Amino acid sequence: MGYSNRVQDISELVGKLFTKVELSDEEDMIRFYLDDDKFYEMFHSQDCCESVIVDDIEGDFQDLVNSPILQAEESTNSEDKMGKDSYGYENSFTWTFYRFATIKGYVTIKWYGTSNGYYSESIDIERRGFD
């Protein structure tokens, strides 16, 4: 198994050349491949009482392949929103947006997280296979 390390700032991906970008079938993880052994993994470390998934993708992942990343930005909703879910329970909601650009186009990934307000709804990005 390769070395894993958390990315502290999404701008680290600027200048990278991805060979492939894949969304998992469960829509809870995205992999940005540099080659067969090295990739960045975007995901949420699930705990007991939250759910975080990819809610929407604007653009085409192919626009991020074989062209250097020129822009990589993260933003979240600025307010801690509490509301009632479909069962009537109070929940916290967070939307996290990642915007990537190459000369070929833009891709915006929207993650949606909900919890009882006690658990994290944040997204992790880790390096996999780096020495």
BELLIN-V961994 format. One record per helix or strand. SS is the DSSP state (2 for helix, 1 for strand). FROM is the first residue (numbers start at 1). TO is the last residue. If there is no record, write none. Layout:
ss | from | to
SS | FROM | TO
SS | FROM | TO
//
This chain:
ss | from | to
1 | 4 | 6
2 | 10 | 13
1 | 18 | 18
1 | 20 | 23
1 | 29 | 33
1 | 39 | 43
1 | 50 | 58
2 | 61 | 64
1 | 65 | 65
1 | 71 | 76
1 | 81 | 84
1 | 90 | 102
1 | 105 | 115
1 | 124 | 128
//
